[in-house]
Every structure is written in structure tokens, then in C-alpha cells.
Amino acid sequence: MNRVSTNSNKSRISTFDKRLGCWQVAFVAFAVLLIGYLFLLQVVDFKNYRLRAKKQRSLRNFVMRGDIFDRNGIKLASDKATFDVYAHPADYAHSPEELARILAPYLKISTPTLAKKLTKKAAVITLKKDVDRVTAKSIRQLGLREISLGKKNRRIYPQGTMASHILGYYNFDADIASGVELTAKSQLEHVEKNTPAERTPDGNIIYSVSTDPVATTTPMKGKELTLTIDTAIQHICEQELYKMISQKHALRGTIIVMDPHNGEILAYAVYPYYDPNNFRKATQTQIKNWTLTDVFPAGSTFKTLTVASAMALGKINENSRVLDTGKMKIGKWEIKNHDYKKRPYPGSISMEYLFTHSSNVGSVAVAQKMTAPEFYTMLKKFGIGSKTGIDLPGESVGLLPHWSKWGVATQASMGYGYGASVTPIQMVSAVSALANNGVRVTPHVIKYSPEDAAKKIKYVQVMSPETARTITRILTASVEHSDAPEKLDNYLVAAKTGTSKKPKEKASGYSNKLYTSIVGYLPASNPKVLIYVLVDSASGYDVWGSTVAAPVFREVASQVSRMMNLKVDKFTK
């Protein structure tokens, strides 16, 4: 038994020694590999890891967005540095009550409320946001290790609600923007040279021989941006638009004033307004620039494009006449003039009469002189069914069915503004061709350098200068030889009003609401400004383009002509 036990013990010891030897070999091998790996890190590949460590300590300088100005140098937007105050419970060197007593006077928060915040179970506690620079400096001087400050931009709009849909807003926390704050983002945030600096976890700069103390501590600022907007004209438009909307209890409205020669938008009022300083309190309905996104039937303002298209194609001329029967039937649809009861059968009418009395039947007659492909091609030249290319986000292409899908009724309704759906900016762009010798120019709100303008601003020859001038003469005569409310004392005006039914939002057909509009330009002898007015869903009796939009046009045109000192072209005997 003893011999057997002894042999068994020897066997176990031998097995243990073998296993121990294996573990020793494995440990030595691991140690060799670890030493080799550390050698590679610290000796062979040290540059790569040193660079990675340096990047972790590097922080780009604080970049402030560039200021935005109107065409006359009035500031519309700028950046203001603010600070968020944070507490770090893991680093508390004071009790929450003590910290509350110290910080309460600076944060303007009661001591009990602040103490309650400081006892929250969180790795980082936000004590207050948007603290000004002076307060932040005072807090930093307290030397509280458990308190940190986060620096950020806050966008300030000194003119309040003015041009809010053009400027848009900028949300620093989420890096979200709208308006030119979005389209010009790269310019507003562009800096010529941004010097990175190495910093400690606390945010302090690590200085070395190569560190530039001025460059690393001076806030960087993006490029300035100048708009084509004139704040004085913008103010007039917003004021006059609000008056009419309030008077008629309308849903929304817009006034756009543009130089038809170069496409520069001088004013762009969009109601409802909102304050971009407090964009978080605004609804999406207020923030959305519906004049770019939403489409509507243009109504009688579209008749200018119908007549101009037919004339450009040589189907009619200045002296042409068409038969106006007052009403007509195409397929199962009846088309009737708005003044049918007063003028049941006008007979042979001129183009001036067509515009003056806004003849639907006459416009259909003109539209039918063109083939569907011809009419469609001309409307595309006017920019209908395409984006204008305006430098604002969210633009819709509108709606223009391809001519191959037109029926007889489609082409007829197209003639007086119901076959296509447009945006307000599309109508401004289209009619600008009439005011600019037949050339349509890209509308824009950013003032470009000659080099950038050559890339961004397009010129499309829609018709001959002679045709454009002829349409202008007819439009001017239709205003001058009538009691049109848009008529001015000292200036000849080429304009056309429009009234169209508002489509139902969630069903086919039309509602009982109306779009009332007018588009025109002056002085008609040498157009300098084009003005478009649209009021959506005006309430009350006698709602027409001539009764709602035209009075606004007249007031805006009168004030703008004085401000711009336009040359008088109307002389009374």
C-alpha cells in the first residue's frame, strides 16, 4: 500500500511540475509579447500615437457666425457669445447648500431652488443656460472646481420680426437653420485661418514655443453677408400687409418687391410673422415660408402670360381681337366671365379690354390659338413648373402638367389661370420678363459679387424686347383707361389683378375661400420695381383682387416710388 501511495504522489508531483512549467513558459511568452508591443508603441510607432494624443488635446478656436446686413448696411443678424453653467457632482468640494449660496447671486436663482438642482442624481447638472460674458467671468473667478462653463453662440436679430422668413433662424445647440442662415451657412461660418490649440481637460490652453497667444485666444468670426433687402421698403410692405390682413381677417399674405432688371429682391414680406430671437416659441405654420413651398391657382394674373405667349408665337398682335361670348362650354365644363350678369355678350374684344375686364372667355380664345406643345413650351420659358433658383431653402417646382396630358378643358382653363399651380415667387419671376425686355432673371436675396453673380444669376430670353414692350403698353392702357385702384398719379403702371378659388386641402374641388392678388411694375416706361401682392382667404363682402390686393399695391408703390426717387413718367394736362 505504501509503495502504491508513493508512486501515486510522484505521479501527481510530476503532472503538477509539467503544468507549472507550461504556465511559466506561457507567462514568459506573454511578457515577451507585451514588451514587444510596448516597444512598438513607444519606439517604432510613437509618432502616430503622439499625434492622436495631440488631437485629443486640440480644440479649434471658438467661431462666431458672420453678421448679416441689408443693402444699406443696417445690421439684421449678429452673434453674441453666451455661456451655459454646469455642475459636476463627482468633483464636489462643497456641499450643494454651500454651492447654492455662492452661485445664487450670479445665476439670479433662489438658493433653495439652486440647492435642489445641485442634488440631482446626474453626472453633469445644467444650472443655467445663456449666461452673459460678464457673469461667466465672475463665476470663473470663483475658482470652483466642480463648476464648468460651456461657451456657445447665440444668434441675435436686432430688427425683431422684420424679414424673419428671409433671415430664418439659427439654433446653435442643434446646428439647425432656415432662410439665408441655412443657404449662406458656409459663408457665415467661413474663416480665413483657424489656429487649433492644445487644451487641458479643464479647457486651459497648453502653451508651447509654437503657440500664438493672440491667435488662440481671439474669437474667430465668419464672413459678413449683405442682402438685397432694403429694410425701409421691407418695413412698409410688412406694415401694409398686416393692415389688410387684419382688416379682412385673412389667413396669410405676402408682398414681394423686386428689381426686374437684376432680380434683386428689395422686400419680401411673409405673414404670419415670427420673431427669430424666440424661434422656439413660434409654430411651424409661422416659421414656414409658404410662399416658396405652397402652390395655388394663379387666377387672372396668369392671363398676362397667356397673351404674352400667344403674341411671342405670332398668333396674335397688339391689334388682334377675339370673340367674347360671355360664357362658353368646353366638354362638361362651363366657363363664364366674372361680370357676365353685367356684360352678357361683349362680342369682339381687344387685348386691352381682355385685361381691363379680366375676360375668362377671351383668355380661353387666346389660349386656343396655340397648340398644347406651343403653350406648354412658352410657360416653361416663363419658369412655370420649375424652381426659380432663389437663394432660399424649400422652394417648390409648382405644378405644370406635361402637354401630352392636357385635355381640351385643361388648355382652356390654363388660359385664365387654373390649369397650373404656382408659387408667389414663380409669378414674380415670370412677370419680370415682361418688365425686363423679355428677359427673365433669377430672383435672389443675397447681394453677390460680380464673380458670384455670373455663376448664380441666370438670364432667360423668354420673348423679344418688342413683344415685352407691347404687352407692357397694353397692360398700362388697361389700367390708365379704367378706374383701377392700382392707378397712380405720377407713374404709369402695368398691372393685372387676380382672384382664384382656393382648393380644398384634404379633398378634391374648391373651398369657398379665395386668393386675391395683383402683379405689376413701374414706371411702365422704364420699369424699376416689380410688386406682387397676394392675400389668402380674406373675409367679408366683395373680395376680389381689385378690392383686397390692389389697394395694398397702390400704397406700397406710392411709398416705394418716393423712397427710390423714381423718375416720373405720367404727366397730366
Residue pairs with C-beta under 8 A, 6 or more apart in sequence:
41 49
54 198
57 198
57 199
57 200
57 206
58 196
58 197
58 198
58 199
59 196
59 197
59 198
59 199
59 203
60 194
60 196
61 194
61 195
61 196
61 197
61 215
61 216
61 218
61 219
61 220
62 81
62 151
62 219
62 220
63 189
63 191
63 194
63 219
63 220
63 221
63 222
64 79
64 81
64 153
64 219
64 220
64 221
64 222
65 79
65 153
65 155
65 170
65 188
65 189
65 221
65 222
66 187
66 188
66 189
66 190
66 221
66 222
66 223
66 224
66 225
67 75
67 77
67 78
67 79
67 224
67 225
68 75
68 76
68 77
68 78
68 167
68 180
68 181
68 188
68 224
68 225
68 226
68 227
69 75
69 76
69 224
69 225
69 226
69 227
70 76
70 226
70 227
70 229
70 230
70 231
70 234
71 226
71 227
71 228
71 229
71 230
71 264
71 266
71 447
72 230
72 231
72 232
74 159
74 231
75 158
76 157
76 158
76 159
76 162
76 163
76 167
76 227
76 229
76 231
77 155
77 156
77 157
77 158
77 167
77 181
77 276
78 155
78 156
78 158
79 153
79 154
79 155
79 156
79 221
80 153
80 154
80 155
80 156
81 133
81 151
81 152
81 153
81 154
81 219
82 129
82 130
82 131
82 132
82 133
82 151
82 152
82 153
82 154
83 130
83 131
83 132
83 133
83 135
83 136
83 149
83 150
83 151
83 152
84 126
84 128
84 129
84 130
84 131
84 149
84 150
84 152
85 103
85 107
85 126
85 127
85 128
85 129
85 131
85 136
85 139
85 147
85 148
85 149
85 150
86 124
86 125
86 126
86 127
86 147
86 148
86 149
86 150
87 99
87 117
87 118
87 124
87 125
87 127
87 146
87 147
88 123
88 124
88 125
88 146
88 147
88 148
89 118
89 120
89 121
89 122
89 123
89 125
89 146
90 123
91 145
91 146
92 99
92 146
93 144
93 145
93 146
94 102
94 144
94 146
96 115
96 118
96 119
97 111
97 115
99 114
99 115
99 118
99 144
99 146
99 147
100 111
100 112
100 114
100 115
100 118
101 111
102 142
102 144
103 109
103 114
103 127
103 139
103 142
103 144
103 147
104 110
104 111
104 114
106 135
106 138
106 139
107 114
107 127
107 128
107 131
107 135
109 117
109 127
109 128
114 127
117 125
117 127
118 125
118 127
127 147
130 154
131 139
131 149
136 149
136 151
139 147
139 149
140 149
148 202
148 203
152 172
152 173
153 170
153 172
154 172
155 169
155 170
155 172
155 181
155 276
155 277
156 277
157 164
157 167
157 169
157 275
157 276
157 277
159 231
160 275
160 277
161 238
161 273
161 274
161 275
161 276
162 231
162 234
162 235
162 238
163 227
163 229
163 231
163 234
163 268
164 179
164 270
164 273
164 274
164 275
164 276
165 179
165 268
165 270
165 287
165 289
165 291
166 179
166 180
166 227
166 229
166 268
166 392
166 445
167 179
167 180
167 181
167 276
168 177
168 178
168 179
168 180
168 181
168 182
168 276
168 393
169 177
169 178
169 179
169 181
169 276
169 279
169 287
170 176
170 177
170 181
171 177
171 279
177 185
178 287
178 289
178 393
179 289
179 392
179 393
180 225
180 227
180 391
180 392
180 445
180 446
181 188
182 393
183 391
183 392
183 393
183 446
184 225
184 391
184 446
187 222
187 223
187 225
188 222
188 223
188 225
189 222
190 222
190 223
191 220
191 221
191 222
193 215
194 220
195 212
195 215
195 216
197 205
197 206
197 211
197 216
198 205
198 206
198 208
198 211
199 205
199 206
200 206
205 211
205 216
205 217
207 213
225 446
226 446
226 447
227 445
227 446
227 447
228 259
228 264
228 265
228 266
228 444
228 445
228 446
228 447
229 265
229 266
229 267
229 268
229 445
230 266
230 267
232 563
233 257
233 266
233 267
233 560
233 563
234 266
234 267
234 268
234 269
236 267
236 556
236 559
236 560
236 563
237 255
237 257
237 267
237 268
237 269
237 556
238 255
238 269
238 271
238 273
240 255
240 552
240 555
240 556
241 253
241 254
241 255
241 269
241 271
241 533
241 535
241 552
242 271
242 273
243 552
244 250
244 253
244 535
244 538
244 548
244 551
244 552
245 252
245 253
245 271
245 535
245 538
248 535
248 538
248 539
248 540
248 543
248 548
249 538
249 539
249 540
250 535
250 536
250 537
250 538
250 539
250 548
251 513
251 536
251 537
252 270
252 271
252 272
252 290
252 535
252 536
252 537
253 269
253 271
253 533
253 534
253 535
253 536
254 268
254 269
254 270
254 271
254 291
254 424
254 532
254 533
254 534
255 267
255 268
255 269
255 531
255 532
255 533
255 534
255 552
255 556
256 265
256 267
256 268
256 269
256 291
256 424
256 425
256 428
256 531
256 532
257 265
257 266
257 267
257 268
257 529
257 530
257 531
257 532
257 556
257 560
258 264
258 265
258 266
258 428
258 432
258 443
258 529
258 530
258 532
259 265
259 266
259 528
259 529
259 530
260 432
260 435
260 436
260 441
260 521
260 527
260 529
260 530
261 436
261 441
261 527
261 528
262 441
262 457
263 432
263 441
263 442
263 443
263 444
263 457
264 444
264 447
265 390
265 443
265 444
265 445
266 529
266 560
268 291
268 445
270 289
270 290
270 291
272 285
272 286
273 286
274 282
274 286
274 287
275 281
275 282
279 287
288 394
289 392
289 394
291 423
291 424
291 425
291 534
292 390
292 392
292 393
292 394
292 395
292 396
292 423
292 425
293 394
293 395
293 396
293 423
294 396
294 423
295 396
295 398
295 399
295 421
295 422
295 423
296 421
296 422
296 423
296 500
296 502
296 503
296 515
296 536
297 417
297 418
297 420
297 421
297 422
297 500
297 501
297 503
297 515
298 417
298 420
298 421
298 422
298 427
298 498
298 500
298 517
299 416
299 417
299 418
299 498
299 499
299 500
299 515
299 517
299 545
300 358
300 360
300 416
300 417
300 496
300 497
300 498
300 499
300 500
300 545
301 417
301 427
301 431
301 496
301 497
301 498
301 517
301 518
301 519
301 545
302 414
302 416
302 417
302 420
302 422
302 427
302 498
303 354
303 355
303 358
303 363
303 415
303 416
303 417
303 496
304 355
304 431
304 434
304 471
304 475
304 496
304 519
305 378
305 379
305 382
305 384
305 430
305 431
306 363
306 366
306 367
306 375
306 414
306 415
306 416
307 316
307 351
307 354
307 355
307 363
307 366
307 471
307 474
308 378
308 382
308 433
308 434
308 462
308 463
308 467
308 468
308 471
309 370
309 374
309 375
309 378
309 379
309 382
310 316
310 366
310 367
310 369
310 370
311 317
311 318
311 463
311 467
311 470
311 471
312 378
312 462
312 463
312 464
312 467
313 370
313 374
313 378
315 366
315 369
315 370
316 322
316 351
316 366
316 369
317 470
318 351
318 470
318 473
318 474
319 350
320 350
320 351
321 348
321 349
321 350
322 348
322 349
322 354
322 362
322 365
322 366
323 347
323 348
323 349
323 365
324 337
324 345
324 346
324 347
324 348
324 349
324 353
324 354
324 359
324 361
324 362
324 365
325 345
325 361
326 336
326 337
326 340
326 343
326 344
326 345
326 346
326 361
327 334
327 335
327 336
327 337
327 340
327 361
328 334
328 335
328 336
328 361
328 364
329 335
330 364
330 408
330 409
330 412
331 407
331 408
331 409
333 409
333 412
333 413
335 360
335 361
335 364
335 412
335 413
335 416
336 360
336 361
337 343
337 346
337 357
337 358
337 359
337 360
337 361
338 358
338 360
338 499
339 357
343 357
346 353
346 357
346 359
346 362
349 357
349 359
349 362
351 474
352 474
352 477
352 478
352 481
353 359
353 362
353 478
354 362
354 363
354 366
355 474
355 475
355 478
355 496
356 478
356 481
356 482
356 484
358 496
358 497
358 498
360 416
363 415
363 416
364 412
364 415
364 416
365 415
366 415
367 375
367 411
367 412
367 414
367 415
367 416
368 411
368 412
368 415
370 378
372 403
372 404
372 406
372 411
373 403
375 403
375 411
375 414
376 400
376 402
376 403
376 406
378 462
379 385
379 400
379 414
379 420
380 386
380 400
381 440
381 460
381 462
381 463
382 429
382 430
382 433
382 440
382 462
383 426
383 429
383 430
383 440
383 460
384 398
384 400
384 420
384 422
384 426
384 430
385 397
385 398
385 399
385 400
385 420
386 397
386 398
387 395
387 396
387 397
388 395
388 425
388 426
388 429
388 442
388 443
389 442
389 443
389 444
389 456
389 458
390 425
390 442
390 443
390 444
390 445
391 444
391 445
391 446
391 456
392 445
395 423
395 425
396 423
398 420
398 421
398 422
398 423
398 426
399 420
399 421
399 422
400 420
401 410
401 419
401 420
406 414
406 419
410 419
411 419
413 419
414 420
417 498
417 500
418 500
422 430
424 532
424 534
425 443
427 517
427 519
427 532
428 443
428 519
428 530
428 532
429 440
429 441
429 442
429 443
430 440
431 519
431 521
431 530
431 532
432 440
432 441
432 443
432 521
432 530
433 439
433 440
433 460
433 462
433 463
433 468
434 468
434 471
434 472
434 475
434 494
434 521
435 468
435 472
435 494
435 521
435 527
435 530
436 468
436 527
437 465
437 468
437 469
438 461
438 462
438 463
438 464
438 465
438 467
438 468
439 459
439 460
439 461
439 462
440 459
440 460
440 462
441 457
441 458
441 459
441 460
442 456
442 457
442 458
442 459
444 456
444 457
448 456
448 457
462 468
471 494
472 494
472 524
472 527
473 524
475 494
475 495
475 496
475 520
475 524
476 492
476 493
476 494
476 524
478 484
478 496
479 486
479 487
479 492
479 493
479 494
479 495
479 520
480 487
480 492
484 495
484 497
484 546
484 550
485 546
485 547
485 550
485 551
485 554
486 493
486 495
486 497
486 518
486 520
486 550
486 553
486 554
486 557
487 493
487 554
488 522
488 554
488 557
488 558
488 561
488 570
489 570
489 572
490 561
490 568
490 570
491 522
491 523
491 524
491 557
491 561
491 566
491 568
491 569
491 570
492 522
492 523
492 524
492 525
492 569
492 570
493 520
493 521
493 522
493 524
493 557
494 520
494 521
494 522
494 524
494 527
495 518
495 519
495 520
495 521
495 550
495 553
496 518
496 519
496 520
497 516
497 517
497 518
497 544
497 545
497 546
497 549
497 550
498 515
498 516
498 517
498 518
498 519
498 545
498 549
499 514
499 515
499 516
499 517
499 543
499 544
499 545
500 514
500 515
500 517
501 510
501 511
501 513
501 514
501 515
502 510
502 511
502 513
502 514
502 515
502 536
502 537
503 509
503 510
503 511
504 510
504 511
513 536
513 537
514 537
514 538
514 543
515 534
515 535
515 536
515 537
516 534
516 535
516 538
516 543
516 544
516 545
516 547
516 548
516 549
517 532
517 533
517 534
517 535
517 545
517 549
518 531
518 532
518 533
518 545
518 546
518 549
518 550
518 552
518 553
519 530
519 531
519 532
519 533
520 530
520 531
520 553
520 557
521 527
521 529
521 530
521 531
522 528
522 529
522 531
522 557
522 561
522 566
523 561
523 566
523 567
523 568
523 569
523 570
524 569
525 569
526 567
526 569
528 564
528 566
529 557
529 560
529 561
529 564
529 566
531 553
531 556
531 557
531 560
533 549
533 550
533 552
533 553
533 556
534 549
535 548
535 549
535 552
538 548
560 566
